[in-house]
Amino acid sequence: PERDLSKPPLMYVARSFDINKPGTPPEKLKGGVVGGSLIQGVIRVGDEIEISPGVPVEKGGRIHYEPLITKVVNIRAGETDLTEARPGGLIAIGTELDPALTKADKLVGNVVGKAGTLPPITYELTLEYHLLERVLGTKELLKVEPLRPREILMITMGTSITLAIITKMTKEYIELRLRRPVVDFRGVRVAISRQVLGRWRLIGWGITK
């Protein structure tokens, strides 16, 4: 598909890591790295970026998410250093973040964008949904049963996976309350899975409204 370079850069985080070897002295530590593929736009060394929904923070006994703002220090594709990256192919973005935030894929499921360009985060989604005829991934041919009020589903948006409960539904739309927030993109396709025979199985898809 044609990628739009005029739009603000957007990347789903597929990996995040700490590239420092154990025992590296503090003054030589390199910032955390996030990896993925740009969906749109161009990202350049020196850009100020936002990583959202960010990291969970406890305040007043409740957990909420705080986006991270940082700077692009370097960009790599394989062994090649780049000054800018465009859609297509995997890239690794070096940042000024504390590597403790990025180690062991801690930021997988986040979205990277230019600071100030990402939509807000949300715990609620409305989907125009479409169910498959058969459950995917089972040996037996199992018919997909209709969705039920208060049913728990698994929703996949980009690289973000979260559990969700159906709070309201019609024949065409469902309203969901999410366990962990997502960036509130509209018109994005998401995958819908449910527990079938003890495992999460794909049963349909939806478009965010």
C-alpha positions as CSV (number, residue, x, y, z in Angstrom):
1,P,0.0,0.0,0.0
2,E,1.1,3.6,-0.6
3,R,2.5,5.2,2.5
4,D,1.6,8.8,3.3
5,L,4.8,10.7,4.0
6,S,3.0,14.0,4.6
7,K,1.3,12.7,7.7
8,P,3.0,12.9,11.1
9,P,5.2,9.8,11.8
10,L,3.5,6.8,13.4
11,M,5.0,3.5,14.6
12,Y,3.6,0.6,16.7
13,V,6.3,-0.6,19.1
14,A,7.0,-4.3,18.3
15,R,10.1,-4.5,20.5
16,S,11.9,-2.5,23.1
17,F,15.3,-3.2,24.7
18,D,18.3,-2.1,26.7
19,I,21.5,-2.3,24.6
20,N,23.9,-1.7,27.5
21,K,26.0,-4.6,28.7
22,P,25.9,-5.5,32.4
23,G,28.3,-3.4,34.5
24,T,28.5,-0.5,32.0
25,P,29.4,2.6,34.1
26,P,26.6,5.2,34.4
27,E,28.4,7.9,32.3
28,K,28.6,5.4,29.4
29,L,25.0,4.2,29.5
30,K,23.1,4.5,26.2
31,G,19.3,5.4,26.3
32,G,16.5,2.9,25.7
33,V,15.7,1.6,22.2
34,V,12.2,1.0,20.6
35,G,11.8,-1.0,17.5
36,G,9.0,-1.4,14.9
37,S,7.9,-0.3,11.4
38,L,6.8,3.2,10.5
39,I,3.2,3.1,9.2
40,Q,3.3,6.7,7.9
41,G,5.4,9.8,7.9
42,V,9.1,10.4,8.3
43,I,11.0,10.3,11.6
44,R,14.4,12.0,11.9
45,V,17.3,12.0,14.4
46,G,16.7,15.0,16.7
47,D,12.9,14.7,16.6
48,E,11.0,15.0,19.9
49,I,8.7,12.0,20.1
50,E,5.9,10.8,22.3
51,I,5.5,7.1,23.4
52,S,1.8,6.5,24.3
53,P,-0.1,5.2,26.3
54,G,3.3,5.1,28.1
55,V,4.1,3.5,31.5
56,P,1.8,2.6,34.4
57,V,2.1,4.9,37.4
58,E,0.4,4.4,40.7
59,K,-1.3,7.5,42.2
60,G,-3.7,7.5,45.1
61,G,-3.9,3.7,45.0
62,R,-4.9,3.7,41.3
63,I,-2.9,2.8,38.2
64,H,-2.9,5.3,35.3
65,Y,-0.7,5.6,32.3
66,E,1.7,8.5,31.5
67,P,3.0,9.0,28.0
68,L,6.8,9.4,27.7
69,I,8.4,12.3,25.9
70,T,11.9,11.8,24.6
71,K,14.3,12.6,21.8
72,V,15.5,10.5,18.8
73,V,19.2,10.0,19.3
74,N,19.8,7.6,16.5
75,I,18.0,5.4,14.0
76,R,19.2,2.0,12.8
77,A,18.0,-0.4,10.1
78,G,19.9,-3.7,10.7
79,E,23.5,-2.5,10.9
80,T,23.0,0.7,9.0
81,D,22.8,4.1,10.8
82,L,20.1,6.4,9.3
83,T,19.4,10.1,9.7
84,E,15.8,9.6,8.9
85,A,13.4,6.6,8.4
86,R,10.4,6.1,6.2
87,P,7.6,3.5,6.2
88,G,8.6,-0.1,5.3
89,G,11.2,-2.3,7.0
90,L,12.0,-2.6,10.7
91,I,13.9,0.2,12.4
92,A,15.3,0.6,15.9
93,I,15.1,4.1,17.4
94,G,17.6,5.1,20.1
95,T,16.2,7.5,22.6
96,E,17.2,9.4,25.8
97,L,14.9,7.2,27.9
98,D,16.2,5.4,31.0
99,P,17.0,1.9,29.6
100,A,15.1,0.4,32.6
101,L,11.9,1.6,30.9
102,T,12.6,-0.2,27.6
103,K,14.3,-3.4,28.7
104,A,12.7,-6.8,28.0
105,D,10.0,-5.5,25.7
106,K,8.4,-3.4,28.4
107,L,7.1,-0.8,25.9
108,V,5.7,-3.3,23.3
109,G,2.1,-2.2,22.5
110,N,2.9,1.5,22.6
111,V,2.6,3.9,19.8
112,V,5.5,6.3,18.8
113,G,4.6,9.7,17.2
114,K,5.9,13.2,17.0
115,A,5.3,14.9,20.4
116,G,1.9,16.6,20.3
117,T,0.5,14.8,17.3
118,L,-1.0,11.6,18.9
119,P,-4.7,11.4,19.9
120,P,-5.4,11.0,23.7
121,I,-5.5,7.6,25.3
122,T,-8.8,5.9,26.2
123,Y,-10.1,3.0,28.2
124,E,-13.3,2.9,26.1
125,L,-13.8,1.8,22.5
126,T,-16.7,1.7,20.1
127,L,-16.3,-0.9,17.3
128,E,-18.4,-1.6,14.2
129,Y,-17.8,-5.3,14.4
130,H,-17.9,-8.2,12.0
131,L,-17.7,-11.9,13.1
132,L,-16.2,-14.7,11.1
133,E,-18.3,-17.7,10.3
134,R,-15.8,-20.1,11.9
135,V,-13.4,-19.9,14.8
136,L,-9.8,-19.7,13.5
137,G,-7.1,-22.1,14.8
138,T,-9.2,-25.0,16.1
139,K,-9.1,-28.6,14.7
140,E,-12.8,-28.9,14.7
141,L,-15.0,-26.6,12.6
142,L,-16.6,-24.4,15.3
143,K,-19.2,-21.9,14.5
144,V,-18.7,-18.4,15.9
145,E,-21.5,-17.8,18.4
146,P,-22.9,-14.3,18.7
147,L,-21.3,-11.8,21.1
148,R,-22.9,-11.6,24.6
149,P,-23.4,-8.5,26.9
150,R,-20.6,-8.4,29.6
151,E,-18.5,-10.9,27.6
152,I,-14.7,-10.6,28.1
153,L,-12.8,-10.4,24.8
154,M,-9.2,-9.9,23.7
155,I,-8.7,-6.9,21.5
156,T,-5.5,-6.4,19.3
157,M,-4.8,-2.9,17.9
158,G,-1.5,-2.6,16.2
159,T,0.9,-4.3,18.6
160,S,-1.3,-3.6,21.7
161,I,-3.2,-6.4,23.2
162,T,-5.7,-5.9,26.0
163,L,-8.7,-7.6,27.6
164,A,-12.0,-5.8,27.2
165,I,-15.6,-6.2,28.5
166,I,-18.7,-5.5,26.4
167,T,-20.6,-2.7,28.1
168,K,-23.2,-2.1,25.4
169,M,-24.1,-3.8,22.1
170,T,-26.3,-3.7,19.1
171,K,-26.3,-5.8,15.9
172,E,-23.6,-3.6,14.4
173,Y,-21.7,-2.0,17.2
174,I,-20.1,-2.9,20.6
175,E,-18.9,-0.6,23.3
176,L,-15.9,-1.9,25.2
177,R,-14.2,-1.0,28.5
178,L,-10.5,-1.9,28.3
179,R,-8.3,-3.2,31.0
180,R,-5.3,-1.2,29.7
181,P,-5.7,2.0,27.6
182,V,-5.0,2.4,23.9
183,V,-4.4,5.5,21.8
184,D,-7.8,6.7,20.6
185,F,-7.3,6.2,16.8
186,R,-10.6,6.3,14.7
187,G,-11.1,4.2,11.6
188,V,-8.5,1.6,12.6
189,R,-9.0,-2.1,12.2
190,V,-8.7,-4.3,15.3
191,A,-8.8,-8.0,15.8
192,I,-11.4,-9.6,18.2
193,S,-10.6,-12.9,20.0
194,R,-12.5,-14.9,22.6
195,Q,-11.7,-17.9,24.8
196,V,-12.6,-21.0,22.9
197,L,-11.6,-24.4,24.4
198,G,-9.3,-22.7,26.9
199,R,-7.3,-20.5,24.4
200,W,-7.8,-17.1,22.8
201,R,-9.0,-17.6,19.2
202,L,-9.7,-15.0,16.5
203,I,-13.4,-14.7,15.9
204,G,-13.8,-11.4,14.1
205,W,-12.6,-7.8,13.5
206,G,-13.9,-4.3,14.1
207,I,-13.3,-0.7,13.0
208,T,-12.9,1.9,15.7
209,K,-15.5,4.6,15.7
